[in-house]
Each structure stands twice: as structure tokens, then as C-alpha cells.
Amino acid sequence: MSQAEPPTPPTTPRHPAPDASTPTVVPTMRPVVESLGEDLSILPTAIKVRSFNAWYGDFQA
């Protein structure tokens, strides 16, 4: 083959186990959520969760 194959992505899951991530994420995000409370209250909960998962996923990559 003349073309190099694309690198295979790591097989590690993007989201850690709930019992491992919950104690760390909740206390850390609480001040941020409270400071952005006025802005976040405008958005539906589903959008907040999806946008947070996409944002948090960047740190897991």
C-alpha cells in the first residue's frame, strides 16, 4: 500500500466510571456552575448536560 494507514484511536473510554468521576467532578464544578448560574438557567437541562459532556470530554481525550 502506498498510503499510510490512519493511526488507530486509543481504546480507552472517553467517560470514566461514574464512581470514579462523580466525587471529583461535582465538587470541582460546583463553583463554576454557581458562578454561571444565571446564564445556565436560561438553557434547558438537556443542553447543559450535553454541552458539559462535550466540554468535559476534551479533558479525557
Phi and psi restraints in degrees (value plus and minus 20) as a CYANA .aco file:
   2 SER   PHI    -105.5   -65.5
   2 SER   PSI     -48.5    -8.5
   3 GLN   PHI    -110.6   -70.6
   3 GLN   PSI     119.5   159.5
   4 ALA   PHI     -96.0   -56.0
   4 ALA   PSI     118.4   158.4
   5 GLU   PHI     -91.9   -51.9
   5 GLU   PSI     124.8   164.8
   6 PRO   PHI     -84.3   -44.3
   6 PRO   PSI     126.0   166.0
   7 PRO   PHI     -83.0   -43.0
   7 PRO   PSI     119.1   159.1
   8 THR   PHI     -97.4   -57.4
   8 THR   PSI     114.3   154.3
   9 PRO   PHI     -87.2   -47.2
   9 PRO   PSI     132.8   172.8
  10 PRO   PHI     -82.6   -42.6
  10 PRO   PSI     128.3   168.3
  11 THR   PHI    -106.6   -66.6
  11 THR   PSI     -19.4    20.6
  12 THR   PHI     -88.4   -48.4
  12 THR   PSI     117.7   157.7
  13 PRO   PHI     -85.7   -45.7
  13 PRO   PSI     125.3   165.3
  14 ARG   PHI     -89.7   -49.7
  14 ARG   PSI     -54.7   -14.7
  15 HIS   PHI    -126.8   -86.8
  15 HIS   PSI     104.1   144.1
  16 PRO   PHI     -88.7   -48.7
  16 PRO   PSI     151.1   191.1
  17 ALA   PHI     -83.1   -43.1
  17 ALA   PSI     124.8   164.8
  18 PRO   PHI     -76.7   -36.7
  18 PRO   PSI     -61.2   -21.2
  19 ASP   PHI     -87.4   -47.4
  19 ASP   PSI     -42.9    -2.9
  20 ALA   PHI    -108.3   -68.3
  20 ALA   PSI     -53.2   -13.2
  21 SER   PHI    -111.6   -71.6
  21 SER   PSI     -54.2   -14.2
  22 THR   PHI     -78.3   -38.3
  22 THR   PSI     -69.7   -29.7
  23 PRO   PHI     -82.7   -42.7
  23 PRO   PSI     -48.1    -8.1
  24 THR   PHI    -104.5   -64.5
  24 THR   PSI     -61.2   -21.2
  25 VAL   PHI     -95.0   -55.0
  25 VAL   PSI     -63.3   -23.3
  26 VAL   PHI     -80.2   -40.2
  26 VAL   PSI     -72.8   -32.8
  27 PRO   PHI     -85.8   -45.8
  27 PRO   PSI     -52.8   -12.8
  28 THR   PHI     -91.4   -51.4
  28 THR   PSI     -59.8   -19.8
  29 MET   PHI    -102.9   -62.9
  29 MET   PSI     -36.8     3.2
  30 ARG   PHI     -76.7   -36.7
  30 ARG   PSI     -67.8   -27.8
  31 PRO   PHI     -82.6   -42.6
  31 PRO   PSI     -55.9   -15.9
  32 VAL   PHI     -88.3   -48.3
  32 VAL   PSI     -64.3   -24.3
  33 VAL   PHI     -84.2   -44.2
  33 VAL   PSI     -60.6   -20.6
  34 GLU   PHI     -87.0   -47.0
  34 GLU   PSI     -58.2   -18.2
  35 SER   PHI     -89.7   -49.7
  35 SER   PSI     -49.0    -9.0
  36 LEU   PHI    -120.1   -80.1
  36 LEU   PSI      -8.1    31.9
  37 GLY   PHI     -72.2   -32.2
  37 GLY   PSI     -62.6   -22.6
  38 GLU   PHI     -84.7   -44.7
  38 GLU   PSI     -61.1   -21.1
  39 ASP   PHI     -92.4   -52.4
  39 ASP   PSI     -60.2   -20.2
  40 LEU   PHI     -90.8   -50.8
  40 LEU   PSI     -47.9    -7.9
  41 SER   PHI     -85.6   -45.6
  41 SER   PSI     -39.9     0.1
  42 ILE   PHI     -95.4   -55.4
  42 ILE   PSI     -51.6   -11.6
  43 LEU   PHI    -104.1   -64.1
  43 LEU   PSI     128.3   168.3
  44 PRO   PHI     -84.3   -44.3
  44 PRO   PSI     134.7   174.7
  45 THR   PHI     -80.9   -40.9
  45 THR   PSI     -58.8   -18.8
  46 ALA   PHI     -80.3   -40.3
  46 ALA   PSI     -60.8   -20.8
  47 ILE   PHI     -89.0   -49.0
  47 ILE   PSI     -58.2   -18.2
  48 LYS   PHI     -81.9   -41.9
  48 LYS   PSI     -63.4   -23.4
  49 VAL   PHI     -86.6   -46.6
  49 VAL   PSI     -64.8   -24.8
  50 ARG   PHI     -86.2   -46.2
  50 ARG   PSI     -62.1   -22.1
  51 SER   PHI     -88.2   -48.2
  51 SER   PSI     -55.1   -15.1
  52 PHE   PHI     -88.2   -48.2
  52 PHE   PSI     -60.9   -20.9
  53 ASN   PHI     -82.5   -42.5
  53 ASN   PSI     -60.2   -20.2
  54 ALA   PHI     -87.6   -47.6
  54 ALA   PSI     -59.8   -19.8
  55 TRP   PHI     -88.9   -48.9
  55 TRP   PSI     -63.9   -23.9
  56 TYR   PHI     -87.8   -47.8
  56 TYR   PSI     -51.3   -11.3
  57 GLY   PHI     -82.9   -42.9
  57 GLY   PSI     -48.2    -8.2
  58 ASP   PHI     -83.0   -43.0
  58 ASP   PSI     -51.8   -11.8
  59 PHE   PHI    -100.2   -60.2
  59 PHE   PSI     -39.6     0.4
  60 GLN   PHI    -105.9   -65.9
  60 GLN   PSI     -40.2    -0.2
